[in-house]
Amino acid sequence: MFDRFEAVLFDLDGTLIDSAPDLAGAANELREAHGLPALPYESFRPMVGAGARGMIGVAFDVGPAHESFLELRDDFLRRYEQRMTLQTRVFDAVVPVLEALERRHTKWGIVTNKASRFTEPLVRSLGLHPRAAAVISGDTTPHAKPHPEPLLEAARRVGLAPERCIYVGDDLRDVQAGHAAGMATAVAGWGYLGLGEPIEAWGAEFIVRQPADLLNLPGLA
């Protein structure tokens, strides 16, 4: 079914960019506002893929059903919006991969659950927006991952059938969304990856330990 990929679609946080320092920083700012000491960065990093829910869960040990969750989440997002470009960078090892894809005239795009209010200014600040063939945020379509619609919209925007695209991400939802959209999937082994079952159990076609290995995948090499 998958014999040649003409586009690579990337998740954003933990796959294309390292945003954990700013997300963890916002969470610790919120802890300090509540009179609590900062937590180690390493406590937050694995849960970045879960977004605000993951950061609030680490910072305050509460979930979406808790009565204080919405207020904490909204305050966290305000703080993150103010600092989201301070330390966030494209992963160093991803930079040459994007350049290589462009030299090969292979399209690449971004599909993230991050809301457009954050995605658009962040991607532009990193100089990625004019290079990406598609940028799909969590609110671009009526559904977010693991629903397939964001990936199907990305395929439409790059002008390719879904089976001609491969989706690269660092969360189980990325694999689920990719498969639901009819795409091959690759797990970004350098990403945040969560604290759930091992990535080998996610069912992706490929596990890519280093970004450069993407260029050698069957269908891309």
C-alpha positions in Angstrom: 0.0 0.0 0.0 2.8 2.4 0.9 5.5 2.4 -1.7 6.4 6.1 -2.3 5.9 9.1 -0.1 5.7 12.5 -1.7 5.1 14.5 1.5 6.2 14.3 5.1 3.8 15.7 7.7 5.1 16.5 11.2 3.6 16.9 14.5 4.9 20.1 16.0 5.8 19.9 19.7 8.3 17.2 20.4 8.7 16.2 16.7 9.6 19.4 14.8 10.3 21.8 17.7 11.5 21.6 21.2 8.9 23.6 23.1 9.2 21.9 26.4 11.4 24.6 28.1 8.7 27.3 27.5 5.8 25.0 28.5 7.6 23.9 31.6 8.5 27.5 32.3 4.9 28.6 32.1 3.8 25.8 34.4 6.5 26.7 37.0 5.5 30.3 36.8 1.9 29.2 37.7 3.2 27.1 40.5 5.1 30.0 41.9 2.0 32.2 41.6 0.3 29.7 43.9 3.1 29.7 46.4 4.6 26.4 45.3 8.3 25.7 44.5 9.4 25.1 40.9 9.5 21.5 39.7 12.5 20.0 37.7 12.2 20.4 34.0 12.5 16.7 33.7 9.2 16.3 35.4 7.4 18.1 32.7 9.2 17.1 29.5 7.5 13.6 28.9 4.0 15.1 29.3 4.4 18.0 26.8 2.5 15.9 24.2 -0.6 16.1 26.4 -0.6 19.9 26.2 -2.1 22.1 28.9 -3.8 19.0 30.4 -0.4 17.4 30.8 1.3 20.4 32.2 -1.4 21.1 34.8 -1.4 17.4 35.7 2.3 17.5 36.5 2.2 21.0 38.2 -0.9 20.5 40.3 -1.8 16.8 40.1 -5.3 17.6 38.9 -7.2 16.5 35.8 -9.9 18.0 33.7 -12.6 16.8 36.1 -11.2 18.8 39.0 -13.1 21.9 40.0 -10.0 24.1 39.7 -8.7 22.7 36.3 -10.3 25.2 34.0 -9.0 28.2 35.9 -5.6 26.7 36.1 -5.6 25.8 32.5 -6.6 29.3 31.3 -4.0 31.0 33.5 -1.4 28.5 32.3 -2.2 29.3 28.6 -2.0 33.0 29.2 1.4 32.7 30.7 2.5 30.3 28.0 1.3 32.7 25.3 3.5 35.5 26.8 6.7 33.4 26.8 6.2 30.7 24.1 9.1 32.0 21.9 11.7 32.5 24.6 13.4 29.2 24.5 11.5 27.2 21.9 13.6 26.1 18.9 13.5 23.7 16.0 15.3 20.6 17.1 18.9 21.0 15.9 18.9 17.6 14.2 15.6 18.3 12.4 17.0 21.4 10.6 19.1 19.5 8.0 16.3 17.0 7.5 13.9 19.8 6.4 16.6 21.2 4.2 17.2 17.8 2.6 13.5 17.3 1.9 13.4 20.7 0.2 16.4 19.8 -1.9 14.6 16.7 -3.0 11.4 18.7 -3.7 9.5 16.6 -1.2 6.7 18.6 0.4 6.5 18.8 4.2 3.9 20.2 6.5 2.7 20.5 10.1 -0.3 19.0 11.8 -0.7 19.8 15.5 -3.3 19.8 18.2 -2.0 23.2 19.3 -4.6 25.9 18.9 -3.9 28.3 16.0 -3.6 31.2 18.5 -0.3 29.6 19.5 0.7 27.7 16.3 0.6 30.6 13.9 2.8 33.1 15.7 5.1 30.3 16.9 5.7 28.7 13.5 6.2 32.2 12.0 8.7 33.2 14.7 10.7 30.1 13.8 10.7 30.9 10.1 8.8 27.7 9.2 5.5 29.1 7.9 6.6 30.1 4.4 8.4 26.8 4.0 5.6 24.5 5.1 3.2 23.2 2.4 0.5 23.1 5.1 0.1 24.2 8.7 -2.9 22.6 10.4 -3.7 23.6 14.0 -6.0 21.9 16.5 -8.8 24.2 15.6 -8.3 24.3 11.8 -10.9 21.6 11.4 -13.9 20.7 13.7 -11.9 17.8 15.1 -8.4 17.3 16.6 -6.2 14.3 16.6 -6.7 11.3 17.0 -9.5 12.1 14.6 -8.2 11.8 11.0 -9.7 15.1 9.7 -6.6 17.3 10.4 -4.4 14.9 8.5 -6.9 14.6 5.7 -7.0 18.4 5.4 -3.2 18.5 5.3 -3.2 16.0 2.5 -5.8 18.2 0.6 -3.6 21.3 1.1 -0.5 19.6 -0.2 -2.4 18.2 -3.1 -1.8 14.5 -2.5 -3.7 11.4 -1.6 -3.3 10.4 2.0 -1.3 7.2 1.1 1.3 9.4 -0.5 1.9 11.1 2.9 3.7 9.9 6.0 3.0 11.3 9.4 5.7 11.7 12.0 4.8 12.2 15.6 5.8 11.5 19.2 2.4 10.6 20.7 0.1 7.6 20.4 -2.6 9.9 19.1 -0.4 10.7 16.2 -0.2 7.1 15.1 -3.9 6.6 15.6 -4.7 9.7 13.6 -2.4 8.7 10.8 -3.8 5.3 10.5 -7.4 6.6 10.6 -6.4 8.9 7.7 -4.9 6.1 5.7 -1.3 7.3 6.1 1.8 5.5 7.1 3.2 6.7 10.4 6.6 7.0 12.1 7.3 7.6 15.8 9.8 10.3 16.5 12.0 8.6 19.0 13.7 11.9 20.0 10.3 13.3 21.1 8.5 13.6 24.4 6.7 10.2 24.1 4.6 10.4 27.3 4.7 7.9 30.2 2.3 5.3 28.8 3.0 2.0 27.0 6.3 1.7 25.1 6.4 3.2 21.6 6.9 -0.2 20.1 3.3 -1.0 21.1 1.8 2.0 19.2 1.6 0.1 15.9 3.5 2.6 13.8 5.1 1.4 10.5 8.4 2.9 11.5 10.2 4.0 14.7 12.8 6.7 13.9 15.4 7.1 16.6 17.2 10.1 15.0 15.7 12.7 12.6 18.3 12.0 9.9 17.0 8.4 9.7 13.7 9.8 8.2 15.6 10.4 5.0 16.4 6.7 4.7 12.9 5.3 5.2 11.5 3.1 2.5 9.5 5.3 0.2 11.6 8.4 1.0 15.2 7.2 0.4 
